[in-house]
């Protein structure tokens, strides 16, 4: 189970990186403070 969670986490991080490359940093600053 831990192995599948690690795989999901790594895919999520990879998705974050791909989306982050397309979005401006201002969006991430806003999202950080919104959370």
mmCIF file of the N, C-alpha and C atoms, coordinates in Angstrom:
data_MODEL
# 
_entry.id   MODEL 
# 
loop_
_atom_site.group_PDB 
_atom_site.id 
_atom_site.type_symbol 
_atom_site.label_atom_id 
_atom_site.label_alt_id 
_atom_site.label_comp_id 
_atom_site.label_asym_id 
_atom_site.label_entity_id 
_atom_site.label_seq_id 
_atom_site.pdbx_PDB_ins_code 
_atom_site.Cartn_x 
_atom_site.Cartn_y 
_atom_site.Cartn_z 
_atom_site.occupancy 
_atom_site.B_iso_or_equiv 
_atom_site.pdbx_formal_charge 
_atom_site.auth_seq_id 
_atom_site.auth_comp_id 
_atom_site.auth_asym_id 
_atom_site.auth_atom_id 
_atom_site.pdbx_PDB_model_num 
ATOM 1   N N  . UNK A 1 1  ? 0.840  -1.204 0.000   1.00 0.00 ? 1  UNK A N  1 
ATOM 2   C CA . UNK A 1 1  ? 0.000  0.000  0.000   1.00 0.00 ? 1  UNK A CA 1 
ATOM 3   C C  . UNK A 1 1  ? 0.877  1.256  0.000   1.00 0.00 ? 1  UNK A C  1 
ATOM 4   N N  . UNK A 1 2  ? 1.939  1.236  0.786   1.00 0.00 ? 2  UNK A N  1 
ATOM 5   C CA . UNK A 1 2  ? 2.840  2.387  0.829   1.00 0.00 ? 2  UNK A CA 1 
ATOM 6   C C  . UNK A 1 2  ? 3.481  2.603  -0.537  1.00 0.00 ? 2  UNK A C  1 
ATOM 7   N N  . UNK A 1 3  ? 3.713  1.493  -1.255  1.00 0.00 ? 3  UNK A N  1 
ATOM 8   C CA . UNK A 1 3  ? 4.351  1.628  -2.564  1.00 0.00 ? 3  UNK A CA 1 
ATOM 9   C C  . UNK A 1 3  ? 3.412  2.313  -3.549  1.00 0.00 ? 3  UNK A C  1 
ATOM 10  N N  . UNK A 1 4  ? 2.131  1.972  -3.514  1.00 0.00 ? 4  UNK A N  1 
ATOM 11  C CA . UNK A 1 4  ? 1.180  2.610  -4.420  1.00 0.00 ? 4  UNK A CA 1 
ATOM 12  C C  . UNK A 1 4  ? 0.988  4.077  -4.045  1.00 0.00 ? 4  UNK A C  1 
ATOM 13  N N  . UNK A 1 5  ? 0.988  4.380  -2.745  1.00 0.00 ? 5  UNK A N  1 
ATOM 14  C CA . UNK A 1 5  ? 0.863  5.771  -2.319  1.00 0.00 ? 5  UNK A CA 1 
ATOM 15  C C  . UNK A 1 5  ? 2.058  6.578  -2.801  1.00 0.00 ? 5  UNK A C  1 
ATOM 16  N N  . UNK A 1 6  ? 3.243  5.983  -2.742  1.00 0.00 ? 6  UNK A N  1 
ATOM 17  C CA . UNK A 1 6  ? 4.442  6.674  -3.205  1.00 0.00 ? 6  UNK A CA 1 
ATOM 18  C C  . UNK A 1 6  ? 4.347  6.933  -4.700  1.00 0.00 ? 6  UNK A C  1 
ATOM 19  N N  . UNK A 1 7  ? 3.813  5.980  -5.454  1.00 0.00 ? 7  UNK A N  1 
ATOM 20  C CA . UNK A 1 7  ? 3.661  6.163  -6.893  1.00 0.00 ? 7  UNK A CA 1 
ATOM 21  C C  . UNK A 1 7  ? 2.671  7.275  -7.202  1.00 0.00 ? 7  UNK A C  1 
ATOM 22  N N  . UNK A 1 8  ? 1.571  7.317  -6.452  1.00 0.00 ? 8  UNK A N  1 
ATOM 23  C CA . UNK A 1 8  ? 0.582  8.374  -6.648  1.00 0.00 ? 8  UNK A CA 1 
ATOM 24  C C  . UNK A 1 8  ? 1.193  9.722  -6.296  1.00 0.00 ? 8  UNK A C  1 
ATOM 25  N N  . UNK A 1 9  ? 1.957  9.762  -5.216  1.00 0.00 ? 9  UNK A N  1 
ATOM 26  C CA . UNK A 1 9  ? 2.583  11.016 -4.800  1.00 0.00 ? 9  UNK A CA 1 
ATOM 27  C C  . UNK A 1 9  ? 3.565  11.504 -5.850  1.00 0.00 ? 9  UNK A C  1 
ATOM 28  N N  . UNK A 1 10 ? 4.363  10.591 -6.390  1.00 0.00 ? 10 UNK A N  1 
ATOM 29  C CA . UNK A 1 10 ? 5.349  10.993 -7.403  1.00 0.00 ? 10 UNK A CA 1 
ATOM 30  C C  . UNK A 1 10 ? 4.648  11.481 -8.668  1.00 0.00 ? 10 UNK A C  1 
ATOM 31  N N  . UNK A 1 11 ? 3.539  10.835 -9.049  1.00 0.00 ? 11 UNK A N  1 
ATOM 32  C CA . UNK A 1 11 ? 2.795  11.293 -10.224 1.00 0.00 ? 11 UNK A CA 1 
ATOM 33  C C  . UNK A 1 11 ? 2.166  12.658 -9.961  1.00 0.00 ? 11 UNK A C  1 
ATOM 34  N N  . UNK A 1 12 ? 1.682  12.867 -8.732  1.00 0.00 ? 12 UNK A N  1 
ATOM 35  C CA . UNK A 1 12 ? 1.081  14.150 -8.374  1.00 0.00 ? 12 UNK A CA 1 
ATOM 36  C C  . UNK A 1 12 ? 2.127  15.256 -8.434  1.00 0.00 ? 12 UNK A C  1 
ATOM 37  N N  . UNK A 1 13 ? 3.319  14.981 -7.914  1.00 0.00 ? 13 UNK A N  1 
ATOM 38  C CA . UNK A 1 13 ? 4.402  15.973 -7.952  1.00 0.00 ? 13 UNK A CA 1 
ATOM 39  C C  . UNK A 1 13 ? 4.788  16.268 -9.395  1.00 0.00 ? 13 UNK A C  1 
ATOM 40  N N  . UNK A 1 14 ? 4.855  15.252 -10.232 1.00 0.00 ? 14 UNK A N  1 
ATOM 41  C CA . UNK A 1 14 ? 5.177  15.457 -11.640 1.00 0.00 ? 14 UNK A CA 1 
ATOM 42  C C  . UNK A 1 14 ? 4.117  16.296 -12.336 1.00 0.00 ? 14 UNK A C  1 
ATOM 43  N N  . UNK A 1 15 ? 2.854  16.062 -11.987 1.00 0.00 ? 15 UNK A N  1 
ATOM 44  C CA . UNK A 1 15 ? 1.761  16.852 -12.556 1.00 0.00 ? 15 UNK A CA 1 
ATOM 45  C C  . UNK A 1 15 ? 1.859  18.300 -12.106 1.00 0.00 ? 15 UNK A C  1 
ATOM 46  N N  . UNK A 1 16 ? 2.181  18.504 -10.826 1.00 0.00 ? 16 UNK A N  1 
ATOM 47  C CA . UNK A 1 16 ? 2.346  19.860 -10.291 1.00 0.00 ? 16 UNK A CA 1 
ATOM 48  C C  . UNK A 1 16 ? 3.446  20.591 -11.047 1.00 0.00 ? 16 UNK A C  1 
ATOM 49  N N  . UNK A 1 17 ? 4.547  19.886 -11.326 1.00 0.00 ? 17 UNK A N  1 
ATOM 50  C CA . UNK A 1 17 ? 5.658  20.521 -12.038 1.00 0.00 ? 17 UNK A CA 1 
ATOM 51  C C  . UNK A 1 17 ? 5.254  20.893 -13.457 1.00 0.00 ? 17 UNK A C  1 
ATOM 52  N N  . UNK A 1 18 ? 4.527  19.998 -14.140 1.00 0.00 ? 18 UNK A N  1 
ATOM 53  C CA . UNK A 1 18 ? 4.113  20.296 -15.515 1.00 0.00 ? 18 UNK A CA 1 
ATOM 54  C C  . UNK A 1 18 ? 3.141  21.472 -15.557 1.00 0.00 ? 18 UNK A C  1 
ATOM 55  N N  . UNK A 1 19 ? 2.168  21.475 -14.642 1.00 0.00 ? 19 UNK A N  1 
ATOM 56  C CA . UNK A 1 19 ? 1.207  22.574 -14.601 1.00 0.00 ? 19 UNK A CA 1 
ATOM 57  C C  . UNK A 1 19 ? 1.904  23.864 -14.175 1.00 0.00 ? 19 UNK A C  1 
ATOM 58  N N  . UNK A 1 20 ? 2.812  23.753 -13.210 1.00 0.00 ? 20 UNK A N  1 
ATOM 59  C CA . UNK A 1 20 ? 3.526  24.928 -12.711 1.00 0.00 ? 20 UNK A CA 1 
ATOM 60  C C  . UNK A 1 20 ? 4.352  25.599 -13.788 1.00 0.00 ? 20 UNK A C  1 
ATOM 61  N N  . UNK A 1 21 ? 4.866  24.816 -14.725 1.00 0.00 ? 21 UNK A N  1 
ATOM 62  C CA . UNK A 1 21 ? 5.653  25.398 -15.804 1.00 0.00 ? 21 UNK A CA 1 
ATOM 63  C C  . UNK A 1 21 ? 4.785  26.232 -16.742 1.00 0.00 ? 21 UNK A C  1 
ATOM 64  N N  . UNK A 1 22 ? 3.480  25.956 -16.759 1.00 0.00 ? 22 UNK A N  1 
ATOM 65  C CA . UNK A 1 22 ? 2.569  26.676 -17.652 1.00 0.00 ? 22 UNK A CA 1 
ATOM 66  C C  . UNK A 1 22 ? 1.938  27.887 -16.970 1.00 0.00 ? 22 UNK A C  1 
ATOM 67  N N  . UNK A 1 23 ? 1.976  27.916 -15.631 1.00 0.00 ? 23 UNK A N  1 
ATOM 68  C CA . UNK A 1 23 ? 1.309  28.987 -14.904 1.00 0.00 ? 23 UNK A CA 1 
ATOM 69  C C  . UNK A 1 23 ? 2.325  29.980 -14.354 1.00 0.00 ? 23 UNK A C  1 
ATOM 70  N N  . UNK A 1 24 ? 1.939  31.251 -14.217 1.00 0.00 ? 24 UNK A N  1 
ATOM 71  C CA . UNK A 1 24 ? 2.832  32.255 -13.636 1.00 0.00 ? 24 UNK A CA 1 
ATOM 72  C C  . UNK A 1 24 ? 3.010  32.033 -12.141 1.00 0.00 ? 24 UNK A C  1 
ATOM 73  N N  . UNK A 1 25 ? 4.105  32.545 -11.614 1.00 0.00 ? 25 UNK A N  1 
ATOM 74  C CA . UNK A 1 25 ? 4.382  32.359 -10.190 1.00 0.00 ? 25 UNK A CA 1 
ATOM 75  C C  . UNK A 1 25 ? 3.344  33.070 -9.328  1.00 0.00 ? 25 UNK A C  1 
ATOM 76  N N  . UNK A 1 26 ? 2.752  34.134 -9.842  1.00 0.00 ? 26 UNK A N  1 
ATOM 77  C CA . UNK A 1 26 ? 1.744  34.870 -9.076  1.00 0.00 ? 26 UNK A CA 1 
ATOM 78  C C  . UNK A 1 26 ? 0.582  33.952 -8.715  1.00 0.00 ? 26 UNK A C  1 
ATOM 79  N N  . UNK A 1 27 ? 0.222  33.061 -9.632  1.00 0.00 ? 27 UNK A N  1 
ATOM 80  C CA . UNK A 1 27 ? -0.863 32.119 -9.355  1.00 0.00 ? 27 UNK A CA 1 
ATOM 81  C C  . UNK A 1 27 ? -0.521 31.234 -8.160  1.00 0.00 ? 27 UNK A C  1 
ATOM 82  N N  . UNK A 1 28 ? 0.716  30.749 -8.105  1.00 0.00 ? 28 UNK A N  1 
ATOM 83  C CA . UNK A 1 28 ? 1.122  29.867 -7.013  1.00 0.00 ? 28 UNK A CA 1 
ATOM 84  C C  . UNK A 1 28 ? 1.185  30.618 -5.694  1.00 0.00 ? 28 UNK A C  1 
ATOM 85  N N  . UNK A 1 29 ? 1.586  31.907 -5.738  1.00 0.00 ? 29 UNK A N  1 
ATOM 86  C CA . UNK A 1 29 ? 1.605  32.709 -4.511  1.00 0.00 ? 29 UNK A CA 1 
ATOM 87  C C  . UNK A 1 29 ? 0.179  32.873 -3.992  1.00 0.00 ? 29 UNK A C  1 
ATOM 88  N N  . UNK A 1 30 ? -0.753 33.170 -4.907  1.00 0.00 ? 30 UNK A N  1 
ATOM 89  C CA . UNK A 1 30 ? -2.153 33.318 -4.515  1.00 0.00 ? 30 UNK A CA 1 
ATOM 90  C C  . UNK A 1 30 ? -2.694 32.010 -3.954  1.00 0.00 ? 30 UNK A C  1 
ATOM 91  N N  . UNK A 1 31 ? -2.402 30.909 -4.638  1.00 0.00 ? 31 UNK A N  1 
ATOM 92  C CA . UNK A 1 31 ? -2.897 29.611 -4.194  1.00 0.00 ? 31 UNK A CA 1 
ATOM 93  C C  . UNK A 1 31 ? -2.327 29.256 -2.823  1.00 0.00 ? 31 UNK A C  1 
ATOM 94  N N  . UNK A 1 32 ? -1.058 29.565 -2.607  1.00 0.00 ? 32 UNK A N  1 
ATOM 95  C CA . UNK A 1 32 ? -0.414 29.265 -1.321  1.00 0.00 ? 32 UNK A CA 1 
ATOM 96  C C  . UNK A 1 32 ? -1.109 30.002 -0.184  1.00 0.00 ? 32 UNK A C  1 
ATOM 97  N N  . UNK A 1 33 ? -1.397 31.285 -0.383  1.00 0.00 ? 33 UNK A N  1 
ATOM 98  C CA . UNK A 1 33 ? -2.048 32.052 0.675   1.00 0.00 ? 33 UNK A CA 1 
ATOM 99  C C  . UNK A 1 33 ? -3.511 31.663 0.821   1.00 0.00 ? 33 UNK A C  1 
ATOM 100 N N  . UNK A 1 34 ? -4.147 31.232 -0.275  1.00 0.00 ? 34 UNK A N  1 
ATOM 101 C CA . UNK A 1 34 ? -5.546 30.832 -0.209  1.00 0.00 ? 34 UNK A CA 1 
ATOM 102 C C  . UNK A 1 34 ? -5.695 29.548 0.609   1.00 0.00 ? 34 UNK A C  1 
ATOM 103 N N  . UNK A 1 35 ? -4.734 28.642 0.489   1.00 0.00 ? 35 UNK A N  1 
ATOM 104 C CA . UNK A 1 35 ? -4.784 27.404 1.262   1.00 0.00 ? 35 UNK A CA 1 
ATOM 105 C C  . UNK A 1 35 ? -4.478 27.699 2.719   1.00 0.00 ? 35 UNK A C  1 
# 
